[in-house]
Amino acid sequence: MAQSKSLRSISDDVFLTGQLLIAMPAMGDERFAQTVIYLCAHTPDGAMGLVLNRPVKKPTFAELLRQLKIDPQPPSRDIRMFAGGPVDDGRGFVLHTADWISEGSLRVDDAVALTASLDVLQAIAQGAGPRACLLALGYAGWGPGQLDREIQDNAWLSVTADEALVFDADHNTKWRRAMAKLHVDPILLSSAAGHA
């Protein structure tokens, strides 16, 4: 009985904006198997996040700039691109450090912002823009209460985000490193954890 009360208080009182979601080893949805997702928003109205460890090979950043008719100026920068999730995968979202903000940016917290307008790509193409960033094509989205239910059903763990896990290039180890932040060995996790 106490367990269900604590689960209810988690979903009612705690929102995970700015946290990382880590897919449990028994994740039933293959699109999210072993993913790490940065939660850009989590409110009573739903949640939105970006998958951080599913790189895309095509288009390249240079090809994307050409498609958008953005001409890189030296010293141009290249940024990593990811499949951010199954929703609206034709749309790009730049997740970046909050040292650069534009009018269209959403400040997630003190350290991270999200921009979906072309001005951030133009700044990056000119060698400026945020210190660290990635571009996600599409996003992961949940309706009201949906993510909370999935967490209660042991589909996800959450952990505090850090800049290395969010922005570094070592995407092959990101899921294990996120689990390690919780001092969890994925091999020892049971899909039935938390159900008494």
C-alpha positions in Angstrom: 0.0 0.0 0.0 2.8 2.4 0.9 4.5 1.6 -2.4 1.5 2.7 -4.5 1.2 5.9 -2.5 4.9 6.7 -3.1 4.5 5.9 -6.8 1.4 8.2 -7.0 3.3 11.0 -5.3 6.2 10.6 -7.8 3.8 11.1 -10.7 1.8 13.9 -9.0 4.6 15.9 -7.5 7.9 15.3 -9.4 8.5 16.3 -12.9 11.6 15.1 -14.6 12.4 18.1 -17.0 16.2 18.3 -17.5 16.7 14.7 -16.4 17.8 11.6 -18.4 15.4 8.7 -19.0 17.2 5.3 -19.3 15.3 2.5 -21.0 15.1 -0.6 -18.8 16.7 -3.7 -20.2 13.3 -5.3 -20.8 12.0 -2.3 -22.8 9.2 -3.8 -25.0 9.3 -1.1 -27.6 12.3 -1.7 -29.9 12.4 1.9 -31.0 13.6 2.7 -27.4 15.7 -0.3 -26.5 18.8 0.8 -24.7 18.1 4.4 -25.3 19.0 7.4 -23.2 16.6 10.3 -23.5 17.0 13.9 -22.4 13.7 15.2 -21.1 13.2 18.7 -22.4 9.7 19.0 -20.8 7.7 17.0 -18.4 4.4 18.5 -17.1 0.9 17.4 -16.3 0.2 17.9 -20.0 2.8 15.3 -21.1 6.5 15.0 -21.8 8.9 15.6 -24.7 12.5 14.4 -25.0 15.3 13.6 -27.4 17.1 10.3 -27.8 20.8 10.9 -27.3 22.4 7.7 -28.5 20.9 6.9 -32.0 23.2 8.6 -34.4 22.1 9.1 -38.0 24.6 8.8 -40.9 22.4 10.6 -43.5 21.9 13.4 -44.0 25.2 14.7 -42.8 25.3 18.1 -41.1 26.8 19.6 -44.3 24.1 18.0 -46.4 21.4 19.4 -44.1 22.9 22.9 -44.3 22.9 22.7 -48.1 19.2 21.5 -48.1 18.3 24.5 -45.9 20.4 26.9 -48.1 22.7 27.8 -45.3 26.2 28.6 -46.5 28.9 27.7 -44.0 31.4 30.4 -43.3 34.9 29.5 -42.1 35.5 28.6 -39.3 32.4 26.3 -39.8 31.6 23.7 -37.2 30.2 20.2 -37.6 27.7 18.8 -35.1 26.5 15.3 -34.4 23.0 14.3 -35.6 20.7 11.8 -33.9 17.3 10.2 -34.5 15.7 12.0 -31.6 12.6 9.9 -31.6 9.7 8.6 -33.7 7.5 11.7 -33.6 7.9 14.4 -36.4 11.2 12.9 -37.6 11.4 15.5 -40.5 11.8 18.3 -38.0 15.1 19.2 -36.3 15.8 20.2 -32.7 19.1 21.5 -31.5 19.8 20.7 -27.9 22.6 22.9 -26.6 24.4 24.5 -23.7 22.6 27.6 -22.5 25.5 29.9 -23.2 23.8 30.8 -26.5 20.1 31.6 -26.5 17.9 33.1 -29.2 14.3 34.4 -29.1 13.0 31.0 -30.2 15.0 29.0 -27.6 13.4 27.1 -24.7 15.6 27.2 -21.7 15.2 23.7 -20.1 17.3 24.6 -17.0 20.3 26.7 -16.2 22.7 24.6 -18.3 20.7 23.4 -21.3 18.4 24.9 -23.9 16.4 23.7 -27.0 16.1 25.6 -30.2 14.1 24.5 -33.2 14.6 27.6 -35.4 17.2 28.1 -38.2 19.1 30.8 -36.4 21.0 28.3 -34.2 22.1 26.4 -37.4 23.2 29.6 -39.0 25.2 30.5 -36.0 26.8 27.1 -35.9 27.5 27.1 -39.6 29.5 30.4 -39.1 31.6 28.9 -36.3 29.6 30.5 -33.5 26.5 29.4 -31.5 26.5 27.3 -28.4 29.6 25.8 -26.9 28.2 22.2 -27.1 25.2 21.0 -29.1 23.6 18.2 -31.0 20.9 18.0 -33.6 18.0 15.6 -33.2 15.7 14.7 -36.0 12.3 14.0 -34.4 11.5 13.6 -30.8 9.9 11.2 -28.2 6.6 12.4 -26.9 4.1 11.3 -24.3 0.5 12.4 -23.6 -0.8 13.4 -20.1 0.3 10.9 -17.5 1.7 8.4 -20.1 5.3 8.7 -19.1 4.4 8.5 -15.4 2.6 5.2 -16.1 5.5 3.9 -18.1 7.9 4.7 -15.2 5.5 3.0 -12.7 5.5 0.0 -15.1 9.3 -0.2 -14.9 9.9 0.9 -18.5 12.3 3.7 -17.5 14.7 4.8 -14.9 15.7 8.5 -14.4 19.0 10.1 -13.4 20.4 13.6 -13.2 21.8 14.7 -16.6 25.4 15.8 -16.9 27.1 17.5 -19.8 29.2 14.5 -20.8 26.2 12.1 -21.1 24.2 14.7 -23.0 26.8 16.0 -25.4 29.8 13.7 -25.7 30.4 11.6 -28.8 30.7 8.2 -27.1 27.1 7.2 -27.9 27.9 3.5 -27.9 28.5 3.5 -24.1 25.9 6.1 -23.2 23.3 3.7 -22.0 25.7 1.8 -19.8 27.3 5.0 -18.4 23.8 6.4 -17.6 23.0 3.1 -15.7 26.3 3.3 -13.9 25.4 6.8 -12.6 22.7 4.9 -10.6 25.2 2.2 -9.6 23.0 -0.3 -11.5 24.3 -3.3 -13.4 21.7 -3.8 -16.2 22.3 -7.6 -16.1 21.0 -7.7 -12.6 17.8 -5.8 -13.3 14.5 -7.7 -13.5 11.6 -6.5 -15.6 9.4 -7.3 -12.5 11.4 -4.9 -10.2 9.0 -2.9 -8.0 6.0 -5.2 -8.3 5.2 -6.8 -5.0 
